[in-house]
Amino acid sequence: MPRTICCIFDAYFASFLTLLVLLPVSKAKINGVFSEYMAPVGNGFVEYAANFPKALEKLKEAGIDKYVAEYQKQFSEWHAQQ
């Protein structure tokens, strides 16, 4: 992406991105589960059929559904104000 476009993009979304820090769900926990379970599946290091369901279950236990719902809520509120 050209530098000018990046700057415009960064400025446009800066007000929204600052809200993400306030997410109540532990993003660190989700990232840890993603690294441990999803990355090996996505990179083909482990068999998809045998490991994806477990990886998805671990993400749900870590709070991915709440995280996505809160992200969508905050984005929708931010977008409505633009």
Secondary structure in CASP SS format (residue, H / E / C, confidence):
PFRMAT SS
TARGET T0000
AUTHOR 0000-0000-0000
METHOD secondary structure of the structure
MODEL  1
M C 1.00
P C 1.00
R H 1.00
T H 1.00
I H 1.00
C H 1.00
C H 1.00
I H 1.00
F H 1.00
D H 1.00
A H 1.00
Y H 1.00
F H 1.00
A H 1.00
S H 1.00
F H 1.00
L H 1.00
T H 1.00
L H 1.00
L H 1.00
V C 1.00
L C 1.00
L C 1.00
P C 1.00
V C 1.00
S C 1.00
K H 1.00
A H 1.00
K H 1.00
I H 1.00
N H 1.00
G H 1.00
V H 1.00
F H 1.00
S H 1.00
E H 1.00
Y H 1.00
M H 1.00
A H 1.00
P H 1.00
V H 1.00
G H 1.00
N C 1.00
G C 1.00
F C 1.00
V C 1.00
E C 1.00
Y H 1.00
A H 1.00
A H 1.00
N H 1.00
F H 1.00
P H 1.00
K H 1.00
A H 1.00
L H 1.00
E H 1.00
K H 1.00
L H 1.00
K H 1.00
E H 1.00
A H 1.00
G C 1.00
I H 1.00
D H 1.00
K H 1.00
Y H 1.00
V H 1.00
A H 1.00
E H 1.00
Y H 1.00
Q H 1.00
K H 1.00
Q H 1.00
F H 1.00
S H 1.00
E H 1.00
W H 1.00
H H 1.00
A H 1.00
Q C 1.00
Q C 1.00
END
